[in-house]
Amino acid sequence: MPSTTGFPVIHDKDIDGISYQEFYLQQKQNFTLALPSLDQSCPLIHYGDSNEQDIIRKLLQANNWWQRYLFIHS
């Protein structure tokens, strides 16, 4: 039967003098900063009249389709 991994008990001020909650938030922020960021801008729209371009622009800005497309094809 496989054994489970034992983890050390972390007391209130056990990690570099900060609480576990502060340590967790600090690590979460470090992880978030390490994640790749995607271009949040909308692509330039060259086709259609100004009303059609406005509709397409609003659709692209209303969801994350363009960012997902860039992520998948990068």
Jmol script that loads the backbone (N, CA, C; Angstrom):
load data "model"
ATOM      1  N   MET A   1       0.849  -1.172   0.000  1.00  0.00           N
ATOM      2  CA  MET A   1       0.000   0.000   0.000  1.00  0.00           C
ATOM      3  C   MET A   1       0.903   1.246   0.000  1.00  0.00           C
ATOM      4  N   PRO A   2       0.659   2.205  -0.893  1.00  0.00           N
ATOM      5  CA  PRO A   2       1.512   3.395  -0.945  1.00  0.00           C
ATOM      6  C   PRO A   2       1.330   4.263   0.293  1.00  0.00           C
ATOM      7  N   SER A   3       2.403   4.894   0.672  1.00  0.00           N
ATOM      8  CA  SER A   3       2.318   5.796   1.828  1.00  0.00           C
ATOM      9  C   SER A   3       2.078   7.221   1.353  1.00  0.00           C
ATOM     10  N   THR A   4       1.522   8.019   2.205  1.00  0.00           N
ATOM     11  CA  THR A   4       1.275   9.419   1.870  1.00  0.00           C
ATOM     12  C   THR A   4       2.473  10.255   2.294  1.00  0.00           C
ATOM     13  N   THR A   5       2.645  11.348   1.642  1.00  0.00           N
ATOM     14  CA  THR A   5       3.742  12.253   1.949  1.00  0.00           C
ATOM     15  C   THR A   5       3.413  13.021   3.218  1.00  0.00           C
ATOM     16  N   GLY A   6       4.395  13.141   4.083  1.00  0.00           N
ATOM     17  CA  GLY A   6       4.202  13.923   5.299  1.00  0.00           C
ATOM     18  C   GLY A   6       4.669  15.345   5.087  1.00  0.00           C
ATOM     19  N   PHE A   7       3.883  16.280   5.525  1.00  0.00           N
ATOM     20  CA  PHE A   7       4.234  17.683   5.409  1.00  0.00           C
ATOM     21  C   PHE A   7       4.490  18.242   6.805  1.00  0.00           C
ATOM     22  N   PRO A   8       5.481  19.110   6.933  1.00  0.00           N
ATOM     23  CA  PRO A   8       5.748  19.674   8.254  1.00  0.00           C
ATOM     24  C   PRO A   8       4.602  20.568   8.715  1.00  0.00           C
ATOM     25  N   VAL A   9       4.403  20.607  10.004  1.00  0.00           N
ATOM     26  CA  VAL A   9       3.376  21.470  10.575  1.00  0.00           C
ATOM     27  C   VAL A   9       3.906  22.902  10.578  1.00  0.00           C
ATOM     28  N   ILE A  10       3.108  23.805  10.059  1.00  0.00           N
ATOM     29  CA  ILE A  10       3.517  25.208  10.019  1.00  0.00           C
ATOM     30  C   ILE A  10       2.788  25.941  11.138  1.00  0.00           C
ATOM     31  N   HIS A  11       3.558  26.473  12.038  1.00  0.00           N
ATOM     32  CA  HIS A  11       2.968  27.211  13.153  1.00  0.00           C
ATOM     33  C   HIS A  11       2.697  28.644  12.741  1.00  0.00           C
ATOM     34  N   ASP A  12       2.156  29.400  13.644  1.00  0.00           N
ATOM     35  CA  ASP A  12       1.697  30.751  13.348  1.00  0.00           C
ATOM     36  C   ASP A  12       2.796  31.635  12.745  1.00  0.00           C
ATOM     37  N   LYS A  13       4.012  31.631  13.299  1.00  0.00           N
ATOM     38  CA  LYS A  13       5.086  32.498  12.799  1.00  0.00           C
ATOM     39  C   LYS A  13       6.280  31.643  12.381  1.00  0.00           C
ATOM     40  N   ASP A  14       6.074  30.689  11.507  1.00  0.00           N
ATOM     41  CA  ASP A  14       7.094  29.700  11.191  1.00  0.00           C
ATOM     42  C   ASP A  14       7.864  29.995   9.906  1.00  0.00           C
ATOM     43  N   ILE A  15       7.388  30.868   9.039  1.00  0.00           N
ATOM     44  CA  ILE A  15       8.000  31.082   7.726  1.00  0.00           C
ATOM     45  C   ILE A  15       8.584  32.488   7.673  1.00  0.00           C
ATOM     46  N   ASP A  16       9.870  32.565   7.861  1.00  0.00           N
ATOM     47  CA  ASP A  16      10.579  33.857   7.802  1.00  0.00           C
ATOM     48  C   ASP A  16       9.920  34.941   8.646  1.00  0.00           C
ATOM     49  N   GLY A  17       9.341  34.567   9.766  1.00  0.00           N
ATOM     50  CA  GLY A  17       8.765  35.539  10.675  1.00  0.00           C
ATOM     51  C   GLY A  17       7.409  36.083  10.266  1.00  0.00           C
ATOM     52  N   ILE A  18       6.792  35.517   9.217  1.00  0.00           N
ATOM     53  CA  ILE A  18       5.459  35.981   8.818  1.00  0.00           C
ATOM     54  C   ILE A  18       4.459  34.848   9.022  1.00  0.00           C
ATOM     55  N   SER A  19       3.207  35.203   9.110  1.00  0.00           N
ATOM     56  CA  SER A  19       2.172  34.189   9.316  1.00  0.00           C
ATOM     57  C   SER A  19       1.950  33.398   8.032  1.00  0.00           C
ATOM     58  N   TYR A  20       1.326  32.245   8.173  1.00  0.00           N
ATOM     59  CA  TYR A  20       1.057  31.405   7.007  1.00  0.00           C
ATOM     60  C   TYR A  20       0.161  32.134   6.006  1.00  0.00           C
ATOM     61  N   GLN A  21      -0.812  32.891   6.501  1.00  0.00           N
ATOM     62  CA  GLN A  21      -1.706  33.627   5.600  1.00  0.00           C
ATOM     63  C   GLN A  21      -0.922  34.646   4.780  1.00  0.00           C
ATOM     64  N   GLU A  22      -0.010  35.381   5.420  1.00  0.00           N
ATOM     65  CA  GLU A  22       0.815  36.338   4.684  1.00  0.00           C
ATOM     66  C   GLU A  22       1.727  35.624   3.686  1.00  0.00           C
ATOM     67  N   PHE A  23       2.301  34.491   4.113  1.00  0.00           N
ATOM     68  CA  PHE A  23       3.157  33.697   3.231  1.00  0.00           C
ATOM     69  C   PHE A  23       2.362  33.214   2.012  1.00  0.00           C
ATOM     70  N   TYR A  24       1.157  32.719   2.241  1.00  0.00           N
ATOM     71  CA  TYR A  24       0.305  32.237   1.159  1.00  0.00           C
ATOM     72  C   TYR A  24       0.004  33.357   0.165  1.00  0.00           C
ATOM     73  N   LEU A  25      -0.385  34.525   0.655  1.00  0.00           N
ATOM     74  CA  LEU A  25      -0.705  35.649  -0.225  1.00  0.00           C
ATOM     75  C   LEU A  25       0.526  36.101  -1.008  1.00  0.00           C
ATOM     76  N   GLN A  26       1.688  36.086  -0.339  1.00  0.00           N
ATOM     77  CA  GLN A  26       2.921  36.475  -1.008  1.00  0.00           C
ATOM     78  C   GLN A  26       3.262  35.494  -2.133  1.00  0.00           C
ATOM     79  N   GLN A  27       3.115  34.195  -1.867  1.00  0.00           N
ATOM     80  CA  GLN A  27       3.402  33.191  -2.889  1.00  0.00           C
ATOM     81  C   GLN A  27       2.385  33.250  -4.032  1.00  0.00           C
ATOM     82  N   LYS A  28       1.136  33.526  -3.698  1.00  0.00           N
ATOM     83  CA  LYS A  28       0.102  33.651  -4.728  1.00  0.00           C
ATOM     84  C   LYS A  28       0.411  34.833  -5.645  1.00  0.00           C
ATOM     85  N   GLN A  29       0.856  35.955  -5.062  1.00  0.00           N
ATOM     86  CA  GLN A  29       1.205  37.125  -5.861  1.00  0.00           C
ATOM     87  C   GLN A  29       2.421  36.822  -6.738  1.00  0.00           C
ATOM     88  N   ASN A  30       3.431  36.147  -6.188  1.00  0.00           N
ATOM     89  CA  ASN A  30       4.610  35.789  -6.977  1.00  0.00           C
ATOM     90  C   ASN A  30       4.229  34.885  -8.144  1.00  0.00           C
ATOM     91  N   PHE A  31       3.350  33.930  -7.891  1.00  0.00           N
ATOM     92  CA  PHE A  31       2.898  33.029  -8.946  1.00  0.00           C
ATOM     93  C   PHE A  31       2.142  33.789 -10.031  1.00  0.00           C
ATOM     94  N   THR A  32       1.258  34.689  -9.617  1.00  0.00           N
ATOM     95  CA  THR A  32       0.470  35.475 -10.571  1.00  0.00           C
ATOM     96  C   THR A  32       1.380  36.326 -11.448  1.00  0.00           C
ATOM     97  N   LEU A  33       2.409  36.931 -10.849  1.00  0.00           N
ATOM     98  CA  LEU A  33       3.335  37.755 -11.623  1.00  0.00           C
ATOM     99  C   LEU A  33       4.166  36.916 -12.592  1.00  0.00           C
ATOM    100  N   ALA A  34       4.369  35.645 -12.265  1.00  0.00           N
ATOM    101  CA  ALA A  34       5.169  34.770 -13.126  1.00  0.00           C
ATOM    102  C   ALA A  34       4.377  34.229 -14.315  1.00  0.00           C
ATOM    103  N   LEU A  35       3.054  34.330 -14.281  1.00  0.00           N
ATOM    104  CA  LEU A  35       2.232  33.829 -15.377  1.00  0.00           C
ATOM    105  C   LEU A  35       2.409  34.704 -16.615  1.00  0.00           C
ATOM    106  N   PRO A  36       2.336  34.105 -17.790  1.00  0.00           N
ATOM    107  CA  PRO A  36       2.444  34.931 -19.002  1.00  0.00           C
ATOM    108  C   PRO A  36       1.214  35.826 -19.139  1.00  0.00           C
ATOM    109  N   SER A  37       1.427  37.004 -19.672  1.00  0.00           N
ATOM    110  CA  SER A  37       0.295  37.902 -19.889  1.00  0.00           C
ATOM    111  C   SER A  37      -0.024  37.945 -21.377  1.00  0.00           C
ATOM    112  N   LEU A  38      -1.282  38.018 -21.680  1.00  0.00           N
ATOM    113  CA  LEU A  38      -1.724  38.062 -23.072  1.00  0.00           C
ATOM    114  C   LEU A  38      -2.055  39.490 -23.465  1.00  0.00           C
ATOM    115  N   ASP A  39      -1.904  39.759 -24.723  1.00  0.00           N
ATOM    116  CA  ASP A  39      -2.235  41.078 -25.247  1.00  0.00           C
ATOM    117  C   ASP A  39      -3.726  41.334 -25.045  1.00  0.00           C
ATOM    118  N   GLN A  40      -4.057  42.392 -24.355  1.00  0.00           N
ATOM    119  CA  GLN A  40      -5.455  42.706 -24.071  1.00  0.00           C
ATOM    120  C   GLN A  40      -6.076  43.627 -25.114  1.00  0.00           C
ATOM    121  N   SER A  41      -5.289  44.047 -26.094  1.00  0.00           N
ATOM    122  CA  SER A  41      -5.832  44.959 -27.098  1.00  0.00           C
ATOM    123  C   SER A  41      -6.644  44.192 -28.139  1.00  0.00           C
ATOM    124  N   CYS A  42      -7.531  44.906 -28.759  1.00  0.00           N
ATOM    125  CA  CYS A  42      -8.404  44.349 -29.782  1.00  0.00           C
ATOM    126  C   CYS A  42      -7.694  44.477 -31.139  1.00  0.00           C
ATOM    127  N   PRO A  43      -7.861  43.511 -32.040  1.00  0.00           N
ATOM    128  CA  PRO A  43      -7.220  43.636 -33.353  1.00  0.00           C
ATOM    129  C   PRO A  43      -7.827  44.790 -34.148  1.00  0.00           C
ATOM    130  N   LEU A  44      -7.055  45.310 -35.071  1.00  0.00           N
ATOM    131  CA  LEU A  44      -7.562  46.361 -35.955  1.00  0.00           C
ATOM    132  C   LEU A  44      -8.553  45.754 -36.931  1.00  0.00           C
ATOM    133  N   ILE A  45      -9.639  46.439 -37.142  1.00  0.00           N
ATOM    134  CA  ILE A  45     -10.696  45.939 -38.024  1.00  0.00           C
ATOM    135  C   ILE A  45     -10.688  46.792 -39.289  1.00  0.00           C
ATOM    136  N   HIS A  46     -10.497  46.135 -40.432  1.00  0.00           N
ATOM    137  CA  HIS A  46     -10.344  46.857 -41.693  1.00  0.00           C
ATOM    138  C   HIS A  46     -11.542  46.709 -42.623  1.00  0.00           C
ATOM    139  N   TYR A  47     -12.432  45.789 -42.325  1.00  0.00           N
ATOM    140  CA  TYR A  47     -13.527  45.493 -43.252  1.00  0.00           C
ATOM    141  C   TYR A  47     -14.849  46.009 -42.705  1.00  0.00           C
ATOM    142  N   GLY A  48     -15.769  46.310 -43.600  1.00  0.00           N
ATOM    143  CA  GLY A  48     -17.092  46.789 -43.227  1.00  0.00           C
ATOM    144  C   GLY A  48     -17.124  48.294 -43.033  1.00  0.00           C
ATOM    145  N   ASP A  49     -18.342  48.805 -42.910  1.00  0.00           N
ATOM    146  CA  ASP A  49     -18.483  50.243 -42.649  1.00  0.00           C
ATOM    147  C   ASP A  49     -18.269  50.502 -41.155  1.00  0.00           C
ATOM    148  N   SER A  50     -18.357  51.740 -40.747  1.00  0.00           N
ATOM    149  CA  SER A  50     -18.047  52.094 -39.354  1.00  0.00           C
ATOM    150  C   SER A  50     -19.004  51.429 -38.358  1.00  0.00           C
ATOM    151  N   ASN A  51     -20.285  51.260 -38.730  1.00  0.00           N
ATOM    152  CA  ASN A  51     -21.238  50.590 -37.834  1.00  0.00           C
ATOM    153  C   ASN A  51     -20.873  49.116 -37.653  1.00  0.00           C
ATOM    154  N   GLU A  52     -20.539  48.445 -38.754  1.00  0.00           N
ATOM    155  CA  GLU A  52     -20.150  47.030 -38.668  1.00  0.00           C
ATOM    156  C   GLU A  52     -18.850  46.863 -37.878  1.00  0.00           C
ATOM    157  N   GLN A  53     -17.890  47.749 -38.108  1.00  0.00           N
ATOM    158  CA  GLN A  53     -16.641  47.698 -37.363  1.00  0.00           C
ATOM    159  C   GLN A  53     -16.878  47.909 -35.862  1.00  0.00           C
ATOM    160  N   ASP A  54     -17.782  48.814 -35.531  1.00  0.00           N
ATOM    161  CA  ASP A  54     -18.106  49.080 -34.133  1.00  0.00           C
ATOM    162  C   ASP A  54     -18.733  47.846 -33.471  1.00  0.00           C
ATOM    163  N   ILE A  55     -19.618  47.162 -34.187  1.00  0.00           N
ATOM    164  CA  ILE A  55     -20.254  45.946 -33.651  1.00  0.00           C
ATOM    165  C   ILE A  55     -19.195  44.866 -33.403  1.00  0.00           C
ATOM    166  N   ILE A  56     -18.311  44.666 -34.373  1.00  0.00           N
ATOM    167  CA  ILE A  56     -17.258  43.649 -34.224  1.00  0.00           C
ATOM    168  C   ILE A  56     -16.334  44.006 -33.063  1.00  0.00           C
ATOM    169  N   ARG A  57     -15.947  45.257 -32.961  1.00  0.00           N
ATOM    170  CA  ARG A  57     -15.073  45.703 -31.876  1.00  0.00           C
ATOM    171  C   ARG A  57     -15.716  45.455 -30.513  1.00  0.00           C
ATOM    172  N   LYS A  58     -17.000  45.774 -30.393  1.00  0.00           N
ATOM    173  CA  LYS A  58     -17.710  45.567 -29.123  1.00  0.00           C
ATOM    174  C   LYS A  58     -17.808  44.073 -28.780  1.00  0.00           C
ATOM    175  N   LEU A  59     -18.047  43.238 -29.797  1.00  0.00           N
ATOM    176  CA  LEU A  59     -18.105  41.800 -29.554  1.00  0.00           C
ATOM    177  C   LEU A  59     -16.761  41.261 -29.067  1.00  0.00           C
ATOM    178  N   LEU A  60     -15.679  41.713 -29.697  1.00  0.00           N
ATOM    179  CA  LEU A  60     -14.353  41.251 -29.293  1.00  0.00           C
ATOM    180  C   LEU A  60     -13.983  41.742 -27.897  1.00  0.00           C
ATOM    181  N   GLN A  61     -14.394  42.949 -27.542  1.00  0.00           N
ATOM    182  CA  GLN A  61     -14.068  43.486 -26.222  1.00  0.00           C
ATOM    183  C   GLN A  61     -14.942  42.894 -25.125  1.00  0.00           C
ATOM    184  N   ALA A  62     -16.086  42.329 -25.490  1.00  0.00           N
ATOM    185  CA  ALA A  62     -17.022  41.805 -24.493  1.00  0.00           C
ATOM    186  C   ALA A  62     -16.654  40.412 -24.000  1.00  0.00           C
ATOM    187  N   ASN A  63     -15.708  39.739 -24.662  1.00  0.00           N
ATOM    188  CA  ASN A  63     -15.322  38.403 -24.213  1.00  0.00           C
ATOM    189  C   ASN A  63     -13.828  38.225 -24.413  1.00  0.00           C
ATOM    190  N   ASN A  64     -13.321  37.056 -24.097  1.00  0.00           N
ATOM    191  CA  ASN A  64     -11.879  36.827 -24.203  1.00  0.00           C
ATOM    192  C   ASN A  64     -11.523  35.961 -25.406  1.00  0.00           C
ATOM    193  N   TRP A  65     -12.346  35.940 -26.422  1.00  0.00           N
ATOM    194  CA  TRP A  65     -12.093  35.110 -27.594  1.00  0.00           C
ATOM    195  C   TRP A  65     -10.750  35.448 -28.236  1.00  0.00           C
ATOM    196  N   TRP A  66     -10.469  36.707 -28.435  1.00  0.00           N
ATOM    197  CA  TRP A  66      -9.244  37.109 -29.116  1.00  0.00           C
ATOM    198  C   TRP A  66      -8.011  36.707 -28.307  1.00  0.00           C
ATOM    199  N   GLN A  67      -8.046  36.896 -26.995  1.00  0.00           N
ATOM    200  CA  GLN A  67      -6.917  36.510 -26.157  1.00  0.00           C
ATOM    201  C   GLN A  67      -6.704  34.984 -26.204  1.00  0.00           C
ATOM    202  N   ARG A  68      -7.804  34.210 -26.163  1.00  0.00           N
ATOM    203  CA  ARG A  68      -7.683  32.750 -26.242  1.00  0.00           C
ATOM    204  C   ARG A  68      -7.132  32.336 -27.604  1.00  0.00           C
ATOM    205  N   TYR A  69      -7.559  33.001 -28.658  1.00  0.00           N
ATOM    206  CA  TYR A  69      -7.069  32.703 -29.990  1.00  0.00           C
ATOM    207  C   TYR A  69      -5.545  32.936 -30.058  1.00  0.00           C
ATOM    208  N   LEU A  70      -5.091  34.074 -29.528  1.00  0.00           N
ATOM    209  CA  LEU A  70      -3.664  34.368 -29.520  1.00  0.00           C
ATOM    210  C   LEU A  70      -2.893  33.344 -28.701  1.00  0.00           C
ATOM    211  N   PHE A  71      -3.444  32.932 -27.560  1.00  0.00           N
ATOM    212  CA  PHE A  71      -2.778  31.963 -26.693  1.00  0.00           C
ATOM    213  C   PHE A  71      -2.636  30.618 -27.393  1.00  0.00           C
ATOM    214  N   ILE A  72      -3.685  30.183 -28.047  1.00  0.00           N
ATOM    215  CA  ILE A  72      -3.680  28.870 -28.702  1.00  0.00           C
ATOM    216  C   ILE A  72      -2.718  28.864 -29.885  1.00  0.00           C
ATOM    217  N   HIS A  73      -2.650  29.954 -30.620  1.00  0.00           N
ATOM    218  CA  HIS A  73      -1.857  30.004 -31.842  1.00  0.00           C
ATOM    219  C   HIS A  73      -0.495  30.655 -31.660  1.00  0.00           C
ATOM    220  N   SER A  74      -0.079  30.825 -30.412  1.00  0.00           N
ATOM    221  CA  SER A  74       1.261  31.418 -30.201  1.00  0.00           C
ATOM    222  C   SER A  74       2.277  30.355 -29.885  1.00  0.00           C
TER     223      SER A  74
END
end "model"
wireframe off; spacefill off
backbone 0.3
color backbone group
